[in-house]
């Protein structure tokens, strides 16, 4: 059995093929999407996304599904032989590994909502604005990869995460009104998750500790503290204790300047009530 590339994602058309294969076998054995999801303690939406080719079927789940559905390694073989394409930029690979295992993340963003908070349609709208333009398959691959990253929020022991986002990101309507409302609802839902803190930095402040741009603070499983920043065509992993300390002080100041979590939930409720 070949092992998948660490930073590759499955071809979008092949993902749809595997999803259709799962749907056929599921229906043949009398399972609904809900009943199948319950057997594996995953969301019904996750099964639906796999079957629709919006989310890759992971090898460990494919093996378990083959055993349950009696499909004689059909799904395992399909996943193992799917074509792969390099998707994540090389300069972002190291951060992705750190994010997946992090004990804690502190994330400030002022241009677009953090990837861990995005709905599929919002993420799709973000990628549709890429220059040069991406193909439809490339967009769907990137959306699937972004949704897969969000699995860390459902870990048995999820990381503690603080998000500070600019109010500007709540004013933009990427993808249109329906996408906007769905994204607001998603933010309101995530704001109530244990271990997740969401704060909005209002526009019009006479003070702002984040004028130098977005950044992420990471605490690793061995309690190392790191920083990460991205520019247009590259990124920087910050390991110097002095430099990380500066970002930590910026983050602490931003948390005092932004709306507190309760006020942020109130803002989201008001925005939703206006729709």
C-alpha positions in Angstrom: 0.0 0.0 0.0 1.4 3.4 -1.0 1.4 6.1 1.6 -0.2 9.5 0.6 2.0 12.5 0.1 2.1 14.5 3.3 1.1 17.8 1.7 -1.0 16.7 -1.3 -4.8 16.6 -1.9 -6.9 14.3 -4.0 -8.0 15.2 -7.5 -11.5 16.7 -7.3 -13.1 14.4 -10.0 -11.6 11.3 -8.3 -13.0 12.5 -4.9 -16.4 12.6 -6.5 -15.9 9.1 -7.9 -15.0 7.7 -4.5 -17.9 9.5 -2.9 -20.4 8.0 -5.4 -18.9 4.6 -4.7 -19.5 5.0 -1.0 -23.1 6.1 -1.6 -23.8 3.1 -3.8 -22.4 0.6 -1.2 -24.1 2.5 1.7 -27.5 2.4 0.0 -27.0 -1.3 -1.0 -26.6 -2.2 2.7 -29.6 -0.2 3.9 -27.7 2.6 5.7 -28.8 6.2 5.6 -26.1 8.9 5.8 -27.2 9.6 9.4 -27.1 5.9 10.6 -23.7 5.4 8.9 -22.4 8.5 10.6 -23.6 7.3 14.0 -21.7 4.1 13.6 -18.4 6.0 13.3 -19.3 8.9 15.7 -18.9 11.5 12.9 -21.3 14.1 11.6 -24.0 13.3 9.0 -22.7 16.3 7.1 -19.2 14.7 6.9 -20.7 11.6 5.2 -22.7 13.8 2.8 -19.6 15.9 2.0 -17.6 12.7 1.2 -20.3 11.3 -1.0 -20.6 14.6 -2.9 -16.9 14.8 -3.5 -16.4 17.9 -1.3 -14.4 16.2 1.3 -11.7 13.4 0.9 -12.3 10.0 2.3 -9.4 9.3 4.6 -7.7 5.9 4.5 -8.5 4.9 8.1 -12.2 5.5 7.6 -12.2 3.8 4.2 -10.8 0.6 5.9 -13.5 0.7 8.6 -16.2 1.3 6.0 -15.1 -1.6 3.9 -15.3 -3.9 6.9 -18.8 -2.6 7.9 -20.2 -2.6 4.4 -18.6 -5.9 3.4 -17.0 -4.3 0.3 -13.8 -6.4 0.2 -11.4 -3.5 0.3 -13.1 -1.6 -2.5 -13.0 1.8 -0.8 -9.5 1.2 0.6 -8.3 0.4 -2.9 -10.0 3.4 -4.5 -8.5 5.8 -2.0 -5.1 4.2 -2.3 -5.1 4.7 -6.1 -6.5 8.2 -6.3 -4.3 10.7 -8.2 -2.8 13.4 -6.0 -1.7 16.9 -6.7 0.5 19.2 -4.7 -1.8 21.7 -3.1 -0.4 23.4 0.0 2.4 25.9 -0.9 5.8 24.6 0.2 6.3 27.6 2.5 3.1 26.8 4.4 3.8 23.1 5.0 5.6 23.5 8.3 2.8 25.6 9.7 0.2 23.1 8.7 2.0 20.4 10.6 2.2 22.6 13.7 -1.4 23.6 13.5 -2.6 20.0 13.4 -0.8 19.1 16.7 -1.0 22.5 18.5 -2.1 22.7 22.1 -3.1 26.3 21.7 -3.4 28.9 18.9 -3.9 32.7 19.0 -4.9 34.1 15.7 -5.2 37.7 14.5 -6.5 38.4 11.0 -7.6 41.7 9.4 -8.2 40.8 5.7 -10.2 37.6 5.6 -11.7 35.2 8.2 -9.2 32.6 9.5 -9.4 29.3 7.6 -10.5 27.4 10.7 -13.7 29.5 10.8 -14.7 29.5 7.2 -17.7 27.8 5.8 -17.2 25.8 2.5 -19.0 28.5 0.5 -17.0 31.4 2.1 -13.8 29.5 1.4 -14.9 28.9 -2.2 -15.5 32.6 -2.6 -12.1 33.4 -1.2 -10.4 31.1 -3.7 -12.5 32.4 -6.5 -10.8 35.8 -5.9 -7.3 34.3 -6.4 -5.1 35.9 -9.0 -4.2 34.3 -11.4 -7.6 32.6 -11.5 -7.9 29.0 -10.3 -9.7 26.3 -12.2 -13.0 24.9 -10.7 -11.2 21.7 -9.8 -8.4 23.6 -8.1 -10.9 25.6 -6.1 -12.7 22.5 -4.9 -9.5 20.8 -3.9 -8.5 23.9 -1.8 -12.0 24.0 -0.2 -11.8 20.3 0.7 -8.3 20.9 2.2 -9.5 23.8 4.2 -12.5 21.9 5.6 -10.2 19.0 6.5 -8.0 21.4 8.5 -11.1 22.2 10.7 -11.1 18.6 12.0 -8.8 19.9 14.8 -11.8 21.6 16.3 -13.5 18.2 16.7 -10.4 16.4 18.2 -11.0 14.5 21.4 -8.8 17.1 23.1 -9.1 20.1 20.8 -6.7 23.0 21.1 -7.5 26.1 23.0 -7.9 28.8 20.3 -8.3 32.6 20.5 -9.4 34.3 17.3 -9.3 38.1 17.0 -10.8 39.3 13.7 -11.2 42.8 12.3 -14.8 44.0 11.9 -13.9 44.7 8.3 -14.0 40.9 7.6 -17.7 41.0 8.9 -18.5 43.9 6.5 -17.4 42.2 3.3 -19.9 40.0 1.6 -17.7 37.5 -0.3 -20.0 35.2 -2.3 -23.1 37.3 -1.8 -25.8 37.6 0.9 -26.6 33.9 1.4 -22.9 33.1 1.9 -22.6 36.0 4.3 -25.5 34.9 6.5 -24.4 31.3 6.6 -20.9 32.5 7.6 -22.3 34.7 10.4 -24.2 31.7 11.7 -21.1 29.6 11.6 -19.2 32.2 13.6 -21.9 32.4 16.2 -21.9 28.6 16.5 -18.1 28.4 16.9 -18.1 31.3 19.4 -20.0 29.0 21.8 -17.6 26.1 21.5 -15.6 25.2 24.7 -12.0 26.2 24.2 -12.8 28.7 21.4 -12.7 32.5 22.1 -13.8 34.8 19.4 -13.3 38.6 19.6 -14.0 41.3 17.0 -11.7 44.4 16.7 -14.2 47.2 15.8 -13.5 49.7 13.1 -13.1 53.4 14.1 -10.8 52.8 17.1 -8.2 55.5 17.9 -5.8 52.7 19.0 -4.8 49.4 17.3 -2.0 47.0 18.2 -2.3 45.0 15.0 -1.5 47.5 12.3 1.6 45.5 11.2 -0.7 42.8 9.9 -2.0 39.3 10.7 -0.1 36.7 12.8 -0.6 33.4 14.6 0.9 32.2 17.9 1.4 28.5 18.3 2.0 26.4 21.5 3.3 23.0 20.5 2.7 19.7 22.4 6.2 20.2 24.1 5.2 23.7 25.1 7.4 25.5 22.6 6.0 28.9 21.7 6.3 30.0 18.0 4.9 32.6 15.8 3.8 32.5 12.1 3.2 35.3 9.6 2.2 35.2 5.9 2.9 37.7 3.1 1.6 37.7 -0.4 4.0 35.0 -1.7 5.7 33.5 1.4 5.6 33.0 5.1 7.8 33.2 8.1 8.0 30.8 11.1 9.2 32.8 14.0 11.3 30.8 16.6 13.3 33.6 18.3 11.9 34.0 21.9 12.4 37.7 21.7 10.4 38.0 18.5 7.7 35.6 19.7 7.5 37.7 22.9 6.7 40.8 20.8 3.8 39.0 19.0 2.5 37.7 22.4 2.5 41.3 23.7 0.7 42.5 20.6 -1.9 39.7 21.0 -2.4 40.6 24.7 -3.0 44.3 23.7 -5.4 43.4 20.9 -7.4 41.3 23.3 -7.9 44.3 25.6 -8.8 46.6 22.6 -11.2 44.2 20.9 -14.8 43.5 21.9 -14.8 40.9 24.6 -16.3 37.4 23.8 -19.8 38.3 25.2 -19.9 41.6 23.3 -18.7 39.8 20.1 -21.6 37.3 20.4 -24.0 40.2 20.8 -22.6 41.8 17.6 -23.1 38.6 15.7 -26.6 38.3 17.0 -27.4 41.9 15.9 -25.9 41.3 12.4 -27.9 38.1 12.1 -31.1 39.9 13.3 -30.6 42.5 10.6 -30.8 39.9 7.8 
